[in-house]
Every structure is written in structure tokens, then in C-alpha cells.
Amino acid sequence: MSDSKPLTHAGSEPEEHVLEAALRPRNLDDFVGQSRVRQQLSLVLEAAKIRERSADHVLLSGPPGLGKTTLSMIIAAEMNAPLRISSGPAIQHAGDLAAILSSLTEGEVLFLDEIHRMSRPAEEMLYMAMEDFRVDIVVGKGAGATAIPLDLPPFTLVGATTRAGLLPGPLRDRFGFTGHLEFYTVEELELVLRRSAMMLDLRVTSAAFSEIAGRSRGTPRIANRLLRRVRDWALVHKLEEIDAQSAAAALDMYEVDSKGLDRLDRSVLEALCLKFGGGPVGLSTLAIAVGEETETVETVAEPYLVREGLMGRTPRGRIAMPSAWKHLGIAMPKDAIFASAQSYENDED
């Protein structure tokens, strides 16, 4: 059982956005998981403080929800520097980036989320800014255009990307440290949940932490979101303590099953198994069958289903793996066994 305090009444709870901020760790010691990245990053930051210089530029890659934004905040806090937050999609012109860079103060940390989605002109301007702390502002057009050099104060760029392969080599090479964040284990997620439960002023049993962690898809952001929904369920049902049974009941109501599959995931699997006999079926056809956009199925549902061994990608289309039939409690047809065994050998790009 957790040592956390009893469940509070709704009227005494802080505002939700205050709780969101409170759930984020403030330093590397409080950051759970990613031990290799934490150790390496700690060394980079400590060396920068000893040299009394800005830290090297940092690139953080990995799936959404694993702590890239939180780590950027920690970097700024550890360096005792202000933090500026922007994103790649928001920077569509070189002038947008120039405006941000020219307003930075010495030692400031600039966090660019989804940096791989930055426009090419802005990206080329960033090369010089990262390496020489200088940008060239072009004034005028045609033969009368003039490049005016603008010196920048030393700063630290923290770039985050969910698709590191889309970053061009010249940009990737300019980062002094690159860290890849991995999915969390259930045990690590339980530690995340214990800290969050304390911040949310909840009493939660160890079994309930395990129940929530097991349905969190290896992602702290999802774990904290599910914990808040379980908290709401317990509050409405006037429970003083959250146990495994109540946590499971709450998550079942929100259509999050024992493997962490939500409504979309199950719809995709059920369509694949029941409507298409286990496949193979094209992605666009599968998306139409569940009433979603192709991109939604491909980027939201498919990665987790493939990672859990429930779906396979083949040159002929998507197929249901044997574990998918088992998870849905559906008898697998004999021809589906042959499809799974033969088609899974050649993975689709």
C-alpha cells in the first residue's frame, strides 16, 4: 500500500493545469527511467557548469510521451537558464527562426519540438546558428540583396523528434549529444505513478499501481492520464482508497483493456479479424472499415499493435497475428494460421 495521503474532495484540489505542471520532475534525480540517457546527460551538463559555458546542443528522439519536453525543462533548470519553447511546424520561414534566435539571451535554452518538421530554409539558417552562433539576415531582393551578419549569444538548442530518420545528416551532426528514449517497463511506470499519486494526494494500493502501469503502453504520459481518470472514478464513487479492482473497473469504463488497447486499437483488430479473416488487407481499406483516417490508423494504432505482436505488416497488407485472435477471444481460422506463418516473413517498409 502506498503511503500517500487520503483522497481529497474536489473543492480542495488545485487546478488541473497546476497538477499537470507538478507531475513533471524538476531535476534529473527525480526523473524516472531512461537511466543511460540520464547518466550521459548529467555528465554533459555537469561538464558545462564546470567550464562555465552553455551546454552542448542536445537532440532527444523517441516515441511521444516518454519525457522529451520534461528533459528540456530539466536541462534549463540544471543550467539555471531560461527556457524558450517552440516547434518545428511553427517555423515555416527563415524569418520566423531569425526572430526567435535574435531574442535569445546568453545561456538560454531553446526547445524545438518535432524539429524534423521545420522548413528547409529555416533548417539551413539553423546550421550556422548552432555552429557559429551567427545568422545572416538577407535584406532586399535580387541583385540588390544584402546579407547582414547578426551575432547571437551562446545558447543551447534542445531538439526533440519522434522520427529521427527524417532529420538531415548535417543537422543531426551539429548536436553535441544525442539521446534516444525507450519505452518504460511496468516497474518503471509504477515508480512514475507512485510519485504522481503523492502529488495528486491519493491513496493507492501496490496492486492498483501495477494494474494501471500494465495498461499504460510503456508511456509515462499515458500512465499519468489513466491515473487521473481512475482518480475521477474513485472520487465519484466516494472511495477513500484505490485498489486493483476499482482501478480495473475505471479503466474498463474508459475502454482501456488489460493490454492497454483503447477503442481504436480494438476496432482495428476486430475489423482485421472479423471482417477480413485476419488479412492481409490494405491500410486504406482497414481505415475505411473502422471509420478513421489512414494516417490515424498508421500513426496512432498500428505502432503499438505491431510492437505488442498483435498485428503484422507484410508486402500484401496488414495481418492479424495469433496473439490478436487470442486477445479478442476469437477462434482463429485455419487459413489465418497459414497467412500469419507465410506473410510475416517479409516485413513491409
N, C-alpha and C positions, 0 to 999 in steps of 0.2 A: 504494500500500500504506500502511496505517496505521502510525504509529509506536508503537502500543500495545504493551504487554508480552505475552510468550507466555502461552498458556493455562495456567491454574493447575490443580493437582489438587484434587479435590473436598474432601479433608480440610483444605486450607488456605484454602478460600473462607469469607468471612464469612457470617453467617446471612442468609437471603433477605430478611427484613424490614429488616436493616441496609442491604442493597444497594438495596432499594426506596427507602429514605429518601435514600440517597446519590445516586440518579439524579435527584432533584429539584434544580433550580437554586436557589441560595441568595440570589441578587440579580438585579436587572434586567439587568445586563450579561451574565450567564450564560444568561439566558432567550432561547431561540432562537425566531425568528419573531415574528409579531404586532407588527411594527415600529411601526405607527401607535399601537396601544394602549400599547406600552411607552413611547414618547415622551410621550404625553399623561399617562400615569400617573406617569412620572418627574417631570414638571413639577408635578403636583398634590402629590406627596409632598415635593418639594424646597421648594415654597412653604410647606407646612405646617411643615416643620422651621425655616424662616427665621422664621415667625411664632411658633414655639414653641407650637403648638396641635395638637390632634388633626387628622388628615387628614379631608377631607370623606368622607361615606359613598359607597361605590363599588358599582356594580352591574355584574356581569360576565355576559354572556349568550353563548350559543353551544352547539354540539353537545357531547356528552360527550367527555372525553379530551383536550381542547385546552389545558388548563392553568389552569382557573379556581381550583381548590384550591391549586395551586402559587403562583399570583399572590397569593392571600390570605396565604400564608405569607411571601412576599417582602415584601408590604406591612407585615406585622408586623415583619419583620427590618429593613427600611429605616427604620421609625419607632422601632426599638429598643423595641418594646412586646410584651407577652404576647399570645398568640393563644388565643381560645376558639372551639371548633368545635362546631356543632350543625347541624340540618337542619330544613327546613320540616315534613316528615311527623312529626318527633318533637315538634313543638309544636302540640298539638291543643286546648289550653285557654289562656286568657289567664294563668292562674296559672303555667303552665309557663314562659311568656316572662318573667313578672314575677320568677320565681325566678332566671332566668339574668341578667336585667338588673340586679337588685339586688345581685348578687355581683360585678359588673364593677368593676375598678379604673380609676383615671384613665388615659386614653390607651389602654386595652386595645382590641384588635381582635377583633370578634365576627364570625365567618364563619358564614353561614347558607346551606347548600347547598339546592338545589331550593326556594328561598324562595317560589315561586308555589304550593306545596302547603301552606302554612301555613293554619291555620284562620282564619275571618273575625274572631272576637273577638280573637285574638292579633294579627292584622294591624292592627286598629283601635287596639290598645294601642301598637303599634309606631310609628304615626304621631306621637303625642305624644313618645315616647321619642327618635325621630330628630330632631325639630324643636326641642323644648324641653328635652330631657334630663330628662324627668319622666314618671312614670306615676301613675295614680290606682288605688289598691287599694281595692276595694269590700268592706266588711265588713258582714255581716248580709244579710237578705233583706227584700223587700217595702218597706213604708213606713218600716221602721226601718233600712234600709240606709244606710251612710255611706261616702263616698268619702274616703279618706285619701291626700293627695298625698305622693309619695315622690320626692325629688330624686335624680338619677343623676349620676355623674361623667361628664365628656365622654368619649365613646368613638367608635370608628369602626366602622360596620357595613359588612361586605362581603357582599353578596348575590350568589348565583350561581343562574342559571336556564337550563334548556335550552329553555324556552318563554316567552320574554319577552312574547308576546302575551297570556298569561294573567295577567300582573300588572295589577292595577287602576291606573288613572292616578294617583290620589292617592299611592300607594306609590312608583310609578316616579318621580314628580316630586320626591320628597324625597331622591333620591340626587344628590349633587353632581357625580358623574362616572359616566358610563355607557360601558362598552366592550364591543364585540361582537367575539368571537374567530372568526376564519375558519379554514377547513381549511388545512393546510400544503401547500406544494409539495414535490415529491420532493427538490429540492435542500435545502430547509429540514430535511426529515426526515433526510437524510444527515448534516447537522450534528448533529442530536439523537443519531443513532446513533453518530457518532464520539465524542461526549462520553461516551455510555453505555458504549461498548466500552472506553474508557480506564478508566472507573470499575469495570467488570467484569473488567479485566485480560485483555483478549482481543486477539489479532492477527487483523485482518480486512482483506481487500483492498478497494480502492475499488469494484470491480465487485460485491462481495458487499453493500456498503452500499447500492448502487443497487438490487440485487435485492430486498433486504428493504424498502427505502423504497417501492419501487414496489408492494408488496403490503400496505402499511400503511394504506390508505384515508384518507390525508391526516391521520392522527391520531397524535400522539406516544405516547399510552398504548399503542396497538396496536403501534407500531413497537418500543417497548421490550419489550413482551411477546413479540413474534416474535423479537427478538434473543436473549432469554433461552432460548427454545425451540431456536433454532439453536445456542446455546452448549451446551445439554444434548446435542444430537445430535452435535456435534463432540467433546464430552467422551467420550461413549460409544464413538465411532469412533476415539478416540485421535488426533485431528488437532491439529497444532501451529498451523495457520493455517486460517481460514475463507475460502474463495474463493466465487465466484459459483455454481459447480456444487454445492458442498456446501450452501450456503445454500438453493438451489432444491430440492435433494433433501430437506432437512429440512422445508421449508415444504410441499412436496408431501405428505410423510408426514403432516403435521398438517392436510391438506386445505385449505390456503390456496393458491388458484391465482394465476396471473400478474396478475390484476386485483385481487387481494385478496379474492375471493369465498370464503366458507367453506362448510361443508356445508349450512347452512340456506339461504344465498343460492342455491347451485346447485340445491338441491331445489326451491325456489320457481320458479326459471327453467325447470327441466326439466319440472315439473308444468305450468307455463303453456304451454310449447311442445309437449310431447309428449302430455299428457292433454287439453288444452283447445285445441289447434291454434293457440296464440298469443293466445287470448282473443277478445273480452272475457269476463272471468269475475269474479264477485263475490269480495270479500276473504274472507268467511267460508268460501266453497267452496274457495278456494285454500288457506286454512289447514287445512281438514279433509284436503285432498289430501296435504299434507306432514306431517300428524300434529302440528301445533303449534297453540297458542292464537292466536286472531285478533290479539290485542294484540301478541304476539311478532312475528308477520309484519309488522304495520303499523309497529311502532316499531323493530325490530331490523334486519330485512332490507330492507324497502321503501325507506327513505330513501336508502340507498346505491345500490340498483339504479336508482332514478329519477334520482339525481344523475349516475350513470355513463351514462345514456341507454340502459339495458338494459330498463327497464320503463316503461310509461306509465300514467297514471291518467286515466280517462275517466268520463263520467256512467254508462256502461253497465258499467263494471268495469275491471279491470287488463288490460293488453295487453302482449305481448312486442314490443319494438322490433326493427328489423332487426339491430342490433348484438348482440342477445341470441342470435339464431339463429347468427350468425357466431361468437360466442364459444364456443357449445356445439358448434360444428362440425356443425350440422344444417341440411339444406337447407330453406329457408323456402317453405312452400306459397304458391301464387299468391293464394289467398283471404286469407292472412295479410297479404300486402302491401297489399291493399285495406283491411283492418281497421286496419292501422297508419296508413295515409295519411289515412283519413277520421276515425277516432276520436280521434286525438291532438290534433285542433284545439281541442276543448273540454275543458279540463282540469277535473278534479273538485275540489271544495273539500275 
